[in-house]
Amino acid sequence: MTRIFMFPGQGTQHAGMGGELFDRFPALVREADAILGHSIRELCLDDPEGRLGSTEYTQPAVYVVNAMALRAARAEGAAPDVAIGHSLGEYNALEAAGVFGFADGLRLVVARARAMARVTGGGMAAVLGLDEAVLRLLLRRAGLDAVQVANFNTPDQTVIAGPEDGLEEAEALLLDAGARRVRRLDVSGPFHSTHMAPAAEEFAPALRAVTLAAPAIPVIANRTARPYPANGIAGLLAEQIHHPVLWRETVQALDTPDAEFVEIGAGSTLTRMLRDLRTHQPRVIRHA
């Protein structure tokens, strides 16, 4: 059996996430508070100032909850053979593989979130029920070059990103062409598109400042849908910000009859996507 730990990213946040995990891992919570300069417990459980939906707060919060869930899984004796993560979740996958420690990973996530939050004026939308090749053809024929495919999630779900006016025009176009639904995502910018190149450039120095070890277990990169090499991790993480997430290809690369997927973190987004992706329908379990 091959056990694959998978970590969700931004979009899975919700008030109350983490629950009892904060009481189980007080030292980790204190470490996070010291780095963030605010109470991560209060943000995740109560969100009194309504900041949980803001990228600068969302990404570190999801990273911390995922990290606590990883430790909860390990306490039960579970260990991964492979780790994967969707967008932000890739940082938890790399932490699970020993590429960096919890604190360095959180500092990277804080820097990434700040850089990404500065790119505004756009957003993302999930397109359901339309073939990805057809979607790309329709956008190209309509001259909507500013609207780009950002996440290849499942055969039935492709995420697009771009400026607000372009997304509005694309929504009408794609629905008219037969898309079952076009649903806007709760993010602040056109992530994983070329519009995010300034964020990747801003984030690069933070990556250079951290020592990145070779992964102790395979981690499949969103950027390439292939295992991270021992060298070149920083470059792939920078590129991930302004290139599409190859989630569909990532899961398909692990498609074996004996694969067991374990979702680690808040929500069940990745489990739902797996049910649309997997050929062999392996057992899927969650740790939150």
C-alpha positions, 0 to 999 in steps of 0.5 A, spaced: 500 500 500 502 507 498 499 512 503 499 519 500 498 525 504 494 530 501 494 537 504 488 543 502 490 550 500 486 557 500 479 556 499 478 551 505 478 556 510 472 557 515 471 559 522 472 554 527 477 550 523 482 546 527 477 545 533 480 541 538 487 541 535 489 547 538 489 544 545 493 538 543 499 542 540 500 548 544 507 549 543 506 549 535 500 554 537 505 559 541 510 558 535 505 560 530 503 566 534 510 569 535 511 569 528 504 572 526 504 577 531 497 575 533 493 569 536 492 564 530 487 560 535 482 566 535 483 567 528 481 560 526 476 559 531 472 566 532 475 570 527 472 576 531 475 582 526 473 578 519 480 577 517 480 569 515 478 571 508 483 575 507 489 572 503 494 575 508 491 571 514 488 565 510 494 562 507 498 562 514 492 560 518 490 554 513 498 552 513 498 552 521 491 548 521 494 543 516 501 542 520 497 541 526 493 535 523 499 532 520 502 532 527 495 529 529 495 523 524 503 522 526 500 521 533 496 515 531 501 512 527 500 514 520 506 516 516 506 518 508 509 514 503 508 520 498 506 527 500 502 532 495 498 539 496 494 543 492 497 550 491 498 553 498 498 546 501 504 544 497 508 547 503 505 543 508 507 537 503 514 539 503 514 540 511 512 533 512 517 531 507 522 535 511 524 540 506 524 545 512 521 546 519 514 548 521 517 555 523 521 556 516 515 554 512 510 559 516 515 564 514 515 562 507 507 562 507 507 569 510 511 572 505 508 568 499 501 571 502 503 578 502 506 578 495 500 575 492 495 579 496 498 585 493 496 583 486 489 585 486 483 587 481 482 580 479 479 573 481 478 566 480 472 562 478 471 554 477 468 552 471 464 546 471 461 541 466 465 543 460 471 540 457 478 544 458 480 544 451 473 546 449 474 552 454 481 554 452 478 554 445 472 558 447 476 563 451 481 564 445 476 565 440 473 570 444 479 574 445 479 573 452 487 572 453 487 575 459 483 570 462 487 564 463 486 556 466 489 556 473 487 550 476 486 543 472 482 540 478 478 534 475 475 532 468 469 536 470 472 542 474 477 547 471 479 554 474 480 560 470 483 566 473 483 574 470 481 581 471 474 582 473 471 584 467 474 578 463 471 573 468 464 576 467 465 576 460 468 569 460 462 567 465 457 569 460 460 565 454 462 559 458 455 558 460 452 559 453 457 554 451 454 549 455 458 549 462 453 547 468 456 552 472 461 558 473 462 559 480 467 565 483 472 563 488 473 566 495 480 569 493 483 576 492 486 575 486 488 572 479 492 566 482 496 561 478 496 566 472 501 570 469 498 576 472 501 574 478 508 574 476 510 580 480 508 576 486 513 571 484 518 576 483 517 579 490 517 572 493 523 570 491 528 573 496 524 569 501 525 563 498 533 564 497 533 566 505 531 559 507 535 552 507 531 547 503 533 540 504 532 534 499 525 531 500 525 525 505 519 522 501 517 524 494 513 530 494 509 531 487 510 539 485 504 542 482 508 546 477 510 539 473 506 534 476 513 530 477 517 529 484 520 535 487 528 534 485 533 535 490 535 541 487 531 547 484 525 547 489 525 554 490 525 556 483 519 551 482 515 554 488 516 561 485 513 559 479 508 555 482 505 562 484 504 564 476 503 558 473 497 553 473 496 548 478 496 541 475 492 537 480 489 532 475 496 530 473 498 530 480 493 525 482 493 521 475 501 520 476 499 516 483 493 512 480 495 505 482 490 500 485 493 500 492 494 507 493 490 510 500 489 517 500 489 521 507 486 528 507 490 532 512 487 539 514 480 543 514 475 541 509 474 535 504 475 539 498 480 534 496 477 528 497 471 530 493 475 532 487 479 525 488 472 521 487 471 525 480 479 523 478 480 516 481 480 510 476 481 505 481 477 508 487 482 507 493 480 508 500 480 515 502 480 517 509 481 524 512 484 527 518 482 534 521 
